[in-house]
Amino acid sequence: MCGIHLIWGKGANEEAITTMLQQSQHRGPDQQASFSPWPGLWIGVNRLKILHTGSEADQPFWSPDGRTLLIWNGELYNYKEIRKLLIQIGISFITQSDTEVVLHMLRVFGTKGLEKMNGMFALMFVDLAEKSVLVARDKNGEKPLYYAQNPDALTISSESRSIQTLKDSAFDTRQMEHYFYLRAPLLGNTFFKGIHEWKPERYSKISSHSAFHWGQIRSESMRNSEPTFKNFKETLTDAVLNQFHADVPLGIQLSGGADSSLLYVLWYRETGTPLPSFTIQVEHNYRKKYSDGNAASRFAKQFPSQHHLIEITQEIFWENWDDYLKSVDQPIGDSAGFLNWMIGKEAKNFVKVLISGAGADELWGGYQRHKAFDIYQNRKDFLLKFQGILRKLPLGRSYQKFVSAVESDSRKTFLNFSALDTIPDDLREDYDRVFDTNLPEYTQMLNFDRQIYLVQDVLKIQDNALMAHSIEGRAPYLDASLMELWRNVKDEEVLKGKPWIKKYLRELDLTWISERKKMGFGLPLQEWFAENGEFAKRIFYSIKEFEKTHGVHFSPKMRSLATQPELGVKHHFLILYNMFLLGEWVKLHKL
C-alpha cells in the first residue's frame, strides 16, 4: 500500500528524506509527503491509494488535536468493527479509511491496540507531545520494514535500498552461505552491512534515536477459533470477503492449484462477481509438467473470470531480466520472484490489488518436505538403521535427497529437507532458536516454515515483485482469525497435506483440483539448463565471473560449484539460478 521512512539524528534533513522517497516511489505513486515533527527527526511516506482514495486520507494522517500522526503501509481488515467500537466511546471520524481507524486505535489503546489489528502493516505512530515514535510490523511479516542504527542516527524504511542510498553500506558476505542453503540472509539480516530487517510481531516505542526496547505483539482471542472443519469453512469465507474488499480494482493470482482456486470459488459463490485472474503459462513443450496455465484455464471455464495467461519463454526471460533485477530490493533465491514480477507487469494494466494463496502450504502442510518429515517420523528407526544401504540404491534426485537428509536430530533433518543441500552444523545452530519446542514435533516444523520460508521467501518476493508495479498483494490464508484457528489445532493429521482445503474443494465440485499433483511455482530451470543452449551459457559465465570477484568469501561447496557450474545442472539447478541472481545483483549495486 505504501512506503514509509524515518531519519532520526545525524543526517536527518529534507534532502535525505526526499532521496528515500524517490528511491521507493513505486511503492506509492499516488501521493508523497515528508514532515519534520521536531528538530532532528524527519518522516516520509509514498501512498498507494486502496481504501478511501480521496486526499482526506492522505498521509501523514493527523489526530484532531494535532498531537499525534500516523504513517503506515498496510491494510486493516477489521477496521469497520474497530471503527464501531471507537464510535461507541466517543471518537468522531472524517473519512471511511482504515488509516483513520489505526490512528485513533493507537491514540486510545496504545501498544495494546496492535493486538486488535487483523491485517498486514508496518507503521510509525508519532506522539509530538511525548517526542516518541511507535514502530511496529505485523505478526506474519507481510509488510517489509528495515532499519539501520548507530550512536548518531536511526534510519527506518520499507526497503533496504532506501537506507542504503544514504548509508552506502558494504556487502555482508557472511550472508552468502545462508543464501546458498536457505535462499535468503539469516532472519533479521540483509546483504547490506548494518541494515537489518525489523522482525515480524515486533514493536518498539522509541524516545531516542540511539536506544529502543523491543516488545512482541500478542494475539487477541477471537470468536469461532475452535479447530473444526465447519469453523474452518466459515472462517475462510469471512477472510475472503474481508480481504477481497477495496475501493480500487482487485484480481487474483490463479495457479489452478488448491489454494488460490478455493479462494476464488468462495468469492464467486458469495458474490457472483467475476474478477481478473492471472496465470503463468510456460512453453508448450513443458506444459505437461508445469501445467498451471492449462489447469487455470479449465478452472476459469467452470468459474468465470477475466483470465490472463502470461507467457514465459527464455526469450521473454532475457527481455525482462534487467528490469526485474533493478526492482529487486534484496535477492531471494527463488525464481518465483521473477514470475511474480511478470504477473505484476501484466496485472498493473487492470488492478491495484492482487490476492494470492500464500501461507496455505506453510500452515496446512502442503509441501513435499512436510510429507517427507511425516515419513521420517513414522520410520525414523528404520531409516537410520539402513541409511547406508538406502544411499546406494539407484533411485531419483528426490529420493537421494530424502535419504541423505535423515539424521537422528529431527530439527536438523527438517532443516535438511528445507535446504537446497545438506546444511552444515554451524548454520544449523543459527536456526535452532526458531523452533518452538513447546509445540508438538510436526507442528514445530510447520511453525518453522511460517517464520523462515514464508517470511523470508514467499511474502518477501510477493511484496517486492508486486510493489515494483505499484500493486498491493494480499494473502487471506494469513487472516488473524485463520491463524488463531490454526494455532488451536491439536490433531496433527489436520495439518498433513491440507486435508480441509481439499475436502472443501470436493464439496464445491472441484475434486479434480484437489487431486492435482503439487508442483512448485518457478521457472522450468531444469529443462532450460538441460537444453545446454544460450540460457545455460549465460548463467554459467555470470557465476564464474562472480566467483572471480567474490569467490574468496564463498564456502568451499559454493566455490566448487561456482568454478564448475556445468557439473551442477543435474542436481543443483536451483542453486545455480540463485547464485546467478545474487551475482548479478551484487554487480548491479557495485558491492
Phi, psi and omega in degrees: 000328187202175166237135180236148187213150178212139169229125183228119180109210184301132179090359179281109178204171185295322181297318181293316181292327177295322177300317179295319179296318180294324181295331184241031182299329179298336182285340181199078183281354187275334179199143181221139180204155173221158184199148175247103182295328175201162183304132180094358178229129173231138174235156178211156181213138167251121185255130168257115188277116181242311176247142182045079189283358178288165182292343180299335182258012178297161181243155359299143179258124187261148170285156183302329182275358178073010183273327185231157176213161183227135161236139182203164179231112180156192178220141176250109187281338178255031185293329180293320179294316180290324177302316179299318179299316182292323178297321180298333180260014170101008179278133176258148183239148179245352179226173173256020186271154174286339178301314181295325178295315180298316179304308184291326179297319179288327176297317186278315189256350182065215182295337176297334178297333179298329181291336182275353188275113171263099183177189176240137185193153159227131189218159172225117181248115188257126174254107185289332179288317179278343189055053179229157178229122173269122179243134182210154176230145187297163187297327184264354182071032180287325180255130186282155174202134182229157179210155172226134184222137169217178182301341185262335188201156173235129179233133182227143179201160175289340179228141180295329182295328179295326176285318180301327180301328181268327189267336184051051183289149179281166178286125178274092184293342180295337183279350184295325181290322175299317179296319182301319184266319189237020165076354185204161172301162176302139182311128181097352182243169174223178176281357175260124178299132176084355176252121187245157174270131174288120187288150177301152178073001184263143170222161175209132172265108192257128178244359177209141183292343186263354181205137171207160185241139184277144168232161180244131180286122178273162179264129177279136181297140182237166179286158172056037180266006176294127187282077173245160179297321179299313179293325177300315181297314182294318182292319179294319178298316178298320180298319179298312182296324178290314189275347175272008181268130176198160177264012178227166180301140184229145178219190184221142170278110188251115182266347188079005176265184189295315194288305181290326179297317180297318179301314183292319179300317180297318176299311185293322180295323183281330189241335185069015183259116176287145181238158171297136177231151188223129185221141175282137176233116181276177179304152186304322184298336187251007187285342177294320180276312181259082195257016182303316182300314180294317182294317180294325178295319177296317179299319183293339175284329181279322178231099190304138172212166173274086195272133179239123173264128183251109186286137177234119173229173177297322179297316179295323177302309183290327178298330184255353189301311185298317179293320177299313183301320180296336181276346187284119177284305174231128180294132176241129185285074183200117182292350173298337176300316179294318181295319176298321179296319178294322175298315179299322180300320178282318187292333183298341177283350187230329188220167172240356178224136176233128176271145174222168177269018182305139177100335183295315181295317183294320185275326189248019169072049186264352185268159178299325180295333176289319176296319179297320181291325176298316176298315179302315180300318184282335186232029186302311183298316179297315182297319180290322183291320186249021184301320181300317179291317182297328180294335184274350181289136184279068181248180191288177184301315182295318179296314181298320178296319180299309183296317182293334184281341187291129175220169181290330178278119185293324180292319177296322178298314180293323175301318178296319177298323184282327186281163179280348174203164181304125191276136179293155183299323183293327176286325180303320181298329179293336184255350182304321185291345180286329182291129178266102185288354176282347181268156171303154192301312181295319179296327175306318184290320176296319180294325174298314178299322179299320185275331184255292187294315181297312184285314188280341183238285191303306184288326182292316180288329177296312181295311184296314184291320181282320180292339173301334179251017179060045177239135176271131175261142178229153184224090184300334179294347179259011176305142185303323181293321177290323179297320179292318177301317180298318181295336182272356180293127177254329180276105186292345177297333178293339184259013183246107176080021176054051185298323181289322178297316181291322178296319179297319178299319179296321178297333182264018178065038178234044179301323183297329176283321180297336182261001178297139178292136179292126178230129180299149181270108181186174177293154176283062189297317182302317181288319180295318177295320184297336178293339178055041182249214185297324180301307181298318183297317181293321178295313182299316181298315181297317180297317180296322177293321177298320179295322180296323184271330187230005186301335180297339180263357181284151169289160181305317181293319179295319182290322179299317180290324182291328180283332178225067184297335179303330183281351183259002186300319186290316187248343188233033182296329177293316179296322180300315177299317182296319178294322177299312180300312181297314180299318179293322178293317178298317179295318180300319184268004177055046182267000000 
